[in-house]
């Protein structure tokens, strides 16, 4: 996974941390002040696209599952569930 932090002053910081605490520590290590990251907070708060299986309720954030309307838990496409196939 590639994470980049786009600062309000135009700089882009590549981040390797995978947790919020790790990201905040890495940002602080760069000497970045909160006013420079204020513009990115809104992006972080946006919910990730997801799809919920109508049969089992499992949620997937996989872009291919969303595009194909597929449930990895049921191993069925949503259209197959509606037709009773599975």
Secondary structure as GFF3:
##gff-version 3
##sequence-region A 1 86
A	DSSP	beta_strand	3	6	.	.	.	ID=ss1
A	DSSP	beta_strand	12	15	.	.	.	ID=ss2
A	DSSP	alpha_helix	20	29	.	.	.	ID=ss3
A	DSSP	alpha_helix	34	45	.	.	.	ID=ss4
A	DSSP	beta_strand	51	52	.	.	.	ID=ss5
A	DSSP	beta_strand	59	60	.	.	.	ID=ss6
A	DSSP	alpha_helix	63	68	.	.	.	ID=ss7
A	DSSP	beta_strand	70	71	.	.	.	ID=ss8
A	DSSP	beta_strand	76	77	.	.	.	ID=ss9
A	DSSP	alpha_helix	78	82	.	.	.	ID=ss10
###
